[in-house]
Amino acid sequence: MKNIITYLFLPVLILITGCKREDDFGGGGELQPVPFTITAKYDAVKLSGKNAANVDVILENTSTGDKIIGKTDANGELKFEAILPGTYNITAESKMSKQEYQELFGASIASAEAHFGGMQEKVTINANISSTIVTLSSGRVGDLLIKQVYYAGSSTTEGAVFRDHFLEIYNNSDETIFADGLYVALLEGNTNSNVTSYTLANGQYDWSKSAGNNIGGSANTEYVYANTVIRIPGSGSQYPIYPGESIVIAQTAINHKAPYDNINGQSVSIKKPELTVDLSGADFETYLGDYLTANGGSPYMYDIQNILVPDMKIIHWSAASKDLLLSPTSRPAFVIFKAADDEVALFAKVPSPKSVTGPLFARIPKKIIIDGVDTTDKELKAPKDLPVDIDATRAFIKDETGAPYPDYSSYSIIRKIKEVVNNRAVLMDTNNSQNDFTTIKANPRGNAPL
């Protein structure tokens, strides 16, 4: 049974729930607890590098799943007199009112509340490593949010496999926003955490080592890199998203619950319709047939074009797939952004740092990102694609105990509802996916339970 340990300011009060293992605390085991200090600081560039007081900190042991919860003191420190050596994931978060933000940083914000988040993954704690610093950033808060990501797919034998993937984008404001020209990107990143000559210390690609990407360290801090960039069509006022409503972008906008014929005229049956979704009413679909043909390729046999649903515009495609796979294996991050089309056309295209001759990835300035979400599995086999000021943590499909659901399980991640104002759901948006998202059975335009 997992332990949950709560630490308050020194002198430390320890509250333990669950089963206490004797070897965790030196009762005859080889591991002996060691002192450790976590210092939380606000981002040095944007937030003056001030120490962050009263920050909620969670340490999770990557081997046992045990969690230690505490708050930083007035100096931004959380001190442990004794903690079991091991490898931990550390998350930190805080929030403050508009007035508190003004008093601390001498600047104003538009929203009533500011949220801050930071994360360090796979931190080693032992007798030789006694401290670490976690940097907190405040992400951009936008009116459009990535609401639901259905990346798991449904049964490979009785459902639609990955053909029923979809992405949902929500208007979290009280004003109408036009979706015309909104860009969606799937990010590229290392699919394992192995540290090599072409990675950073966390195993993520060191994009400053990509051929032709000669912009120094900002390559990793001020940009993200996409294998897929698609855009919603429209002249500027064709596709309104009303307050509290959303749009659904389907991989293939058909009813996946019903049998159909693929592009070769072969019948495709669905044994258990309840495992998948009806996407025939999607707002947009990502049809690649024409794009692939124009570029010397051939269409994917299951990429059916629904002529009643507008197609997304293909802006950049270096993904290995022939369809919009939200990927139950590589776990990409997703971002939405707006920019002038001529600006996007000038985005640099660079190879990954591990291959000069491989596919090229679009370099997207972080500053234009409206919203983003990192997805992964609980084991964190792949490093984060997004900087912590876009998404402090990650989200993944999981059950009530926190255990991950398997791939092709029919589940999606979806934003929690913060409150309901005049019958309009206001969704959670703290730029911390671990807090903002929960899991439901995939349901286009559905809502998380209150």
GUMIZA-731813 format. One record per residue (C-alpha): z, x, y; residue number from 1. Coordinates in nm, 3 decimals, decimal comma. Layout:
BEGIN
        z        x        y  kepa
        Z        X        Y   NUM
...
***
This chain:
BEGIN
        z        x        y  kepa
    0,000    0,000    0,000     1
   -0,093    0,136    0,346     2
    0,177    0,235    0,593     3
    0,176    0,131    0,957     4
    0,398    0,348    1,171     5
    0,475    0,268    1,534     6
    0,581    0,546    1,770     7
    0,736    0,484    2,109     8
    0,825    0,741    2,374     9
    1,062    1,020    2,279    10
    1,325    0,990    2,151    11
    1,100    0,849    1,880    12
    1,168    0,519    1,712    13
    0,981    0,486    1,385    14
    0,914    0,144    1,236    15
    0,757    0,145    0,892    16
    0,613   -0,152    0,709    17
    0,480   -0,145    0,357    18
    0,559    0,100    0,080    19
    0,693    0,437    0,182    20
    0,561    0,722   -0,029    21
    0,810    1,004   -0,068    22
    0,544    1,276   -0,057    23
    0,431    1,153    0,286    24
    0,757    1,267    0,438    25
    0,849    1,573    0,240    26
    1,043    1,410   -0,040    27
    0,949    1,659   -0,307    28
    0,576    1,687   -0,226    29
    0,403    2,004   -0,116    30
    0,298    1,876    0,228    31
    0,560    1,903    0,500    32
    0,538    1,707    0,827    33
    0,445    1,901    1,141    34
    0,476    1,833    1,516    35
    0,164    1,714    1,696    36
    0,079    1,609    2,052    37
   -0,206    1,391    2,174    38
   -0,295    1,409    2,544    39
   -0,509    1,130    2,687    40
   -0,718    1,210    2,995    41
   -0,968    1,008    3,192    42
   -1,323    1,141    3,209    43
   -1,336    1,447    3,435    44
   -1,675    1,371    3,586    45
   -1,642    1,000    3,660    46
   -1,265    0,950    3,671    47
   -1,122    1,274    3,810    48
   -0,975    1,393    3,479    49
   -0,638    1,232    3,549    50
   -0,380    1,209    3,271    51
   -0,387    0,861    3,119    52
   -0,046    0,693    3,094    53
    0,042    0,390    2,883    54
   -0,264    0,428    2,659    55
   -0,263    0,267    2,315    56
   -0,335    0,528    2,049    57
   -0,412    0,475    1,681    58
   -0,430    0,754    1,424    59
   -0,578    0,661    1,088    60
   -0,547    0,898    0,795    61
   -0,899    0,929    0,651    62
   -0,766    0,979    0,297    63
   -0,496    0,713    0,273    64
   -0,593    0,463    0,543    65
   -0,236    0,475    0,680    66
   -0,218    0,408    1,054    67
    0,017    0,545    1,317    68
    0,032    0,351    1,644    69
    0,181    0,467    1,972    70
    0,153    0,479    2,353    71
    0,120    0,776    2,583    72
    0,400    0,847    2,830    73
    0,377    0,891    3,208    74
    0,221    1,235    3,155    75
   -0,048    1,098    2,927    76
    0,113    1,246    2,617    77
    0,208    1,104    2,281    78
    0,434    1,348    2,098    79
    0,512    1,335    1,729    80
    0,807    1,532    1,602    81
    0,680    1,502    1,245    82
    0,345    1,387    1,111    83
    0,191    1,438    0,769    84
   -0,082    1,707    0,773    85
   -0,429    1,575    0,702    86
   -0,748    1,453    0,863    87
   -0,725    1,165    1,110    88
   -0,952    0,946    1,320    89
   -0,794    0,896    1,662    90
   -0,882    0,606    1,892    91
   -0,737    0,543    2,236    92
   -0,778    0,249    2,471    93
   -0,630    0,100    2,785    94
   -0,710   -0,150    3,053    95
   -0,612   -0,201    3,414    96
   -0,664   -0,458    3,685    97
   -0,910   -0,419    3,969    98
   -0,621   -0,336    4,203    99
   -0,474   -0,077    3,966   100
   -0,817    0,086    3,934   101
   -0,849    0,102    4,312   102
   -0,504    0,259    4,349   103
   -0,557    0,520    4,077   104
   -0,917    0,625    4,139   105
   -0,973    0,524    4,501   106
   -1,281    0,321    4,413   107
   -1,358   -0,045    4,361   108
   -1,509   -0,224    4,063   109
   -1,692   -0,557    4,048   110
   -1,509   -0,696    3,746   111
   -1,151   -0,822    3,748   112
   -1,048   -0,576    3,477   113
   -1,152   -0,228    3,368   114
   -1,143   -0,116    3,005   115
   -1,125    0,242    2,885   116
   -1,183    0,386    2,543   117
   -1,199    0,720    2,365   118
   -1,233    0,844    2,009   119
   -1,206    1,162    1,807   120
   -1,315    1,158    1,447   121
   -1,193    1,373    1,160   122
   -0,924    1,557    1,355   123
   -0,739    1,813    1,144   124
   -0,360    1,819    1,178   125
   -0,166    2,101    1,016   126
    0,083    2,377    1,092   127
   -0,185    2,570    1,283   128
   -0,327    2,281    1,486   129
   -0,058    2,113    1,694   130
   -0,243    1,924    1,969   131
   -0,565    1,759    2,082   132
   -0,708    1,590    2,391   133
   -0,876    1,250    2,383   134
   -1,101    1,169    2,678   135
   -1,120    0,808    2,797   136
   -1,426    0,667    2,969   137
   -1,503    0,332    3,121   138
   -1,832    0,195    2,997   139
   -2,082    0,001    3,198   140
   -2,007   -0,370    3,186   141
   -2,323   -0,577    3,185   142
   -2,399   -0,947    3,185   143
   -2,625   -0,917    2,880   144
   -2,456   -0,819    2,556   145
   -2,561   -0,741    2,203   146
   -2,388   -1,035    2,040   147
   -2,479   -1,021    1,671   148
   -2,638   -0,757    1,451   149
   -2,746   -0,862    1,105   150
   -2,819   -0,527    0,942   151
   -2,679   -0,582    0,592   152
   -2,951   -0,810    0,459   153
   -2,918   -1,043    0,162   154
   -2,934   -1,005   -0,213   155
   -3,214   -0,786   -0,347   156
   -3,265   -1,019   -0,644   157
   -3,172   -1,365   -0,514   158
   -3,208   -1,339   -0,136   159
   -3,447   -1,188    0,119   160
   -3,338   -0,822    0,083   161
   -3,384   -0,673    0,434   162
   -3,664   -0,906    0,548   163
   -3,415   -1,138    0,722   164
   -3,270   -0,886    0,967   165
   -3,217   -1,004    1,325   166
   -3,056   -0,903    1,652   167
   -2,900   -1,150    1,897   168
   -2,855   -1,089    2,271   169
   -2,620   -1,305    2,478   170
   -2,583   -1,395    2,846   171
   -2,213   -1,343    2,911   172
   -2,238   -1,437    3,279   173
   -2,234   -1,766    3,465   174
   -2,588   -1,718    3,602   175
   -2,933   -1,742    3,443   176
   -3,082   -1,406    3,346   177
   -3,446   -1,357    3,253   178
   -3,511   -1,163    2,935   179
   -3,861   -1,057    3,047   180
   -3,900   -0,681    3,027   181
   -3,573   -0,616    2,845   182
   -3,597   -0,314    2,616   183
   -3,429   -0,278    2,277   184
   -3,393    0,061    2,111   185
   -3,271    0,186    1,774   186
   -3,126    0,531    1,807   187
   -3,191    0,840    1,600   188
   -2,907    1,059    1,476   189
   -2,794    1,273    1,188   190
   -2,720    1,070    0,876   191
   -2,443    1,301    0,759   192
   -2,160    1,494    0,923   193
   -2,250    1,838    0,789   194
   -2,215    2,103    1,059   195
   -2,518    2,331    1,078   196
   -2,702    2,551    1,326   197
   -2,874    2,246    1,476   198
   -2,568    2,020    1,512   199
   -2,267    1,981    1,733   200
   -1,917    2,029    1,595   201
   -1,902    1,665    1,482   202
   -2,223    1,695    1,280   203
   -2,439    1,504    1,529   204
   -2,768    1,659    1,633   205
   -2,752    1,910    1,916   206
   -3,047    1,772    2,107   207
   -3,045    2,067    2,347   208
   -3,196    2,264    2,056   209
   -3,492    2,029    2,019   210
   -3,826    2,190    2,092   211
   -3,924    2,123    2,453   212
   -3,594    1,958    2,542   213
   -3,496    2,228    2,787   214
   -3,235    2,044    2,991   215
   -2,920    2,219    2,869   216
   -2,601    2,041    2,771   217
   -2,703    1,720    2,948   218
   -2,939    1,661    2,656   219
   -2,633    1,550    2,458   220
   -2,423    1,391    2,733   221
   -2,670    1,209    2,957   222
   -2,934    1,089    2,711   223
   -2,976    0,907    2,381   224
   -3,276    0,935    2,149   225
   -3,466    0,648    1,992   226
   -3,698    0,619    1,694   227
   -3,780    0,261    1,795   228
   -3,832    0,113    2,141   229
   -3,954   -0,246    2,172   230
   -3,979   -0,472    2,476   231
   -3,958   -0,843    2,540   232
   -4,286   -0,965    2,695   233
   -4,315   -1,175    3,009   234
   -4,408   -1,160    3,374   235
   -4,051   -1,173    3,502   236
   -3,953   -1,538    3,486   237
   -4,091   -1,670    3,157   238
   -3,793   -1,629    2,927   239
   -3,464   -1,744    3,082   240
   -3,134   -1,691    2,905   241
   -2,898   -1,952    3,043   242
   -2,524   -1,885    3,083   243
   -2,350   -1,886    2,748   244
   -2,677   -1,883    2,554   245
   -2,860   -1,617    2,357   246
   -3,196   -1,504    2,228   247
   -3,271   -1,403    1,870   248
   -3,508   -1,118    1,790   249
   -3,619   -1,146    1,429   250
   -3,775   -0,888    1,207   251
   -3,991   -1,170    1,070   252
   -3,963   -1,517    1,227   253
   -3,997   -1,735    0,918   254
   -3,761   -1,952    0,720   255
   -3,630   -1,699    0,470   256
   -3,460   -1,976    0,275   257
   -3,794   -2,120    0,166   258
   -4,068   -1,975   -0,056   259
   -4,376   -1,837    0,120   260
   -4,688   -1,627    0,061   261
   -4,702   -1,263    0,171   262
   -5,007   -1,125    0,353   263
   -5,177   -1,063    0,017   264
   -5,142   -1,429   -0,078   265
   -4,873   -1,362   -0,337   266
   -4,592   -1,617   -0,366   267
   -4,242   -1,501   -0,272   268
   -3,955   -1,709   -0,406   269
   -3,591   -1,724   -0,296   270
   -3,350   -1,799   -0,578   271
   -3,044   -1,867   -0,360   272
   -3,139   -1,994   -0,013   273
   -2,773   -2,003    0,089   274
   -2,768   -1,623    0,089   275
   -3,020   -1,585    0,370   276
   -3,115   -1,740    0,707   277
   -3,382   -1,950    0,874   278
   -3,545   -1,742    1,148   279
   -3,841   -1,972    1,213   280
   -3,675   -2,074    1,540   281
   -3,624   -1,717    1,665   282
   -3,720   -1,645    2,025   283
   -3,914   -1,328    1,941   284
   -4,031   -1,142    1,635   285
   -4,125   -0,780    1,574   286
   -4,467   -0,803    1,416   287
   -4,616   -0,458    1,347   288
   -4,938   -0,548    1,170   289
   -5,169   -0,501    1,470   290
   -4,985   -0,189    1,590   291
   -5,004   -0,019    1,251   292
   -5,371   -0,107    1,205   293
   -5,457    0,025    1,552   294
   -5,285    0,352    1,467   295
   -5,456    0,408    1,136   296
   -5,194    0,250    0,915   297
   -5,169   -0,064    0,708   298
   -4,940   -0,367    0,755   299
   -4,632   -0,425    0,543   300
   -4,703   -0,694    0,285   301
   -4,400   -0,904    0,389   302
   -4,457   -0,875    0,766   303
   -4,571   -1,233    0,823   304
   -4,674   -1,323    1,176   305
   -4,546   -1,653    1,310   306
   -4,803   -1,744    1,577   307
   -4,555   -1,986    1,738   308
   -4,308   -1,705    1,816   309
   -4,389   -1,440    2,082   310
   -4,422   -1,083    1,953   311
   -4,211   -0,799    2,086   312
   -4,416   -0,525    2,250   313
   -4,415   -0,200    2,052   314
   -4,344    0,080    2,301   315
   -4,247    0,369    2,074   316
   -4,234    0,382    1,696   317
   -4,142    0,691    1,499   318
   -3,933    0,513    1,236   319
   -4,044    0,570    0,878   320
   -4,048    0,196    0,808   321
   -4,336   -0,045    0,862   322
   -4,105   -0,319    0,989   323
   -3,800   -0,356    1,209   324
   -3,527   -0,246    0,969   325
   -3,181   -0,264    1,123   326
   -3,099   -0,040    0,830   327
   -2,828   -0,099    0,575   328
   -2,833    0,274    0,497   329
   -2,884    0,495    0,803   330
   -2,662    0,283    1,031   331
   -2,830    0,337    1,368   332
   -2,682    0,252    1,703   333
   -2,850   -0,018    1,912   334
   -2,895   -0,029    2,289   335
   -3,054   -0,262    2,541   336
   -3,177   -0,145    2,879   337
   -3,402   -0,238    3,169   338
   -3,636   -0,007    3,355   339
   -3,978   -0,016    3,515   340
   -4,256    0,007    3,258   341
   -4,410    0,311    3,426   342
   -4,071    0,485    3,414   343
   -4,036    0,416    3,042   344
   -4,389    0,545    2,983   345
   -4,274    0,881    3,122   346
   -3,974    0,917    2,889   347
   -3,988    1,257    2,720   348
   -4,067    1,255    2,347   349
   -3,893    1,531    2,152   350
   -3,853    1,620    1,784   351
   -3,513    1,632    1,618   352
   -3,350    1,975    1,644   353
   -3,388    2,031    1,270   354
   -3,767    1,998    1,263   355
   -4,030    2,115    1,511   356
   -4,313    1,937    1,332   357
   -4,139    1,606    1,256   358
   -4,166    1,273    1,438   359
   -4,092    1,248    1,810   360
   -3,807    1,047    1,958   361
   -3,791    0,882    2,300   362
   -3,531    1,031    2,534   363
   -3,353    0,748    2,715   364
   -3,127    0,812    3,017   365
   -2,778    0,689    2,941   366
   -2,736    0,553    3,294   367
   -2,990    0,271    3,241   368
   -2,824    0,134    2,926   369
   -2,685   -0,218    2,973   370
   -2,505   -0,243    2,638   371
   -2,482   -0,057    2,310   372
   -2,310   -0,076    1,974   373
   -2,261    0,191    1,709   374
   -2,266    0,080    1,346   375
   -2,156    0,276    1,043   376
   -1,955    0,253    0,725   377
   -1,579    0,290    0,705   378
   -1,610    0,637    0,555   379
   -1,784    0,762    0,874   380
   -2,038    0,956    0,672   381
   -2,266    0,970    0,975   382
   -2,153    1,081    1,323   383
   -2,164    0,846    1,622   384
   -2,500    0,811    1,796   385
   -2,356    0,672    2,120   386
   -2,133    0,846    2,375   387
   -1,784    0,698    2,399   388
   -1,847    0,557    2,748   389
   -2,114    0,330    2,597   390
   -1,918    0,248    2,280   391
   -1,578    0,405    2,224   392
   -1,576    0,335    1,850   393
   -1,798    0,163    1,590   394
   -1,836   -0,168    1,412   395
   -1,921   -0,250    1,053   396
   -1,912   -0,552    0,824   397
   -1,569   -0,580    0,661   398
   -1,333   -0,827    0,500   399
   -0,989   -0,942    0,621   400
   -0,824   -0,628    0,479   401
   -1,063   -0,395    0,660   402
   -1,252   -0,300    0,344   403
   -1,628   -0,276    0,404   404
   -1,859   -0,536    0,258   405
   -2,144   -0,388    0,052   406
   -2,504   -0,376    0,166   407
   -2,717   -0,688    0,109   408
   -2,406   -0,904    0,133   409
   -2,540   -1,159    0,389   410
   -2,279   -1,059    0,651   411
   -2,328   -0,954    1,011   412
   -2,116   -0,816    1,291   413
   -2,061   -1,053    1,585   414
   -1,868   -1,036    1,910   415
   -1,535   -1,211    1,928   416
   -1,478   -1,488    2,180   417
   -1,243   -1,380    2,457   418
   -1,205   -1,723    2,616   419
   -1,388   -2,048    2,684   420
   -1,458   -2,130    3,049   421
   -1,612   -2,470    3,130   422
   -1,741   -2,501    2,773   423
   -1,902   -2,155    2,797   424
   -1,786   -1,887    2,554   425
   -1,701   -1,559    2,726   426
   -1,738   -1,281    2,471   427
   -1,527   -0,969    2,431   428
   -1,673   -0,673    2,617   429
   -1,438   -0,375    2,629   430
   -1,707   -0,122    2,529   431
   -1,509   -0,068    2,210   432
   -1,690   -0,218    1,911   433
   -1,390   -0,185    1,683   434
   -1,210   -0,435    1,904   435
   -1,503   -0,643    2,026   436
   -1,668   -0,731    1,694   437
   -1,568   -0,918    1,384   438
   -1,756   -1,017    1,067   439
   -1,921   -1,347    0,976   440
   -2,183   -1,466    0,732   441
   -2,505   -1,412    0,925   442
   -2,572   -1,712    1,148   443
   -2,834   -1,698    1,428   444
   -2,677   -1,835    1,748   445
   -2,351   -1,887    1,565   446
   -2,012   -1,787    1,700   447
   -1,717   -1,589    1,580   448
   -1,415   -1,804    1,491   449
   -1,166   -1,857    1,771   450
***
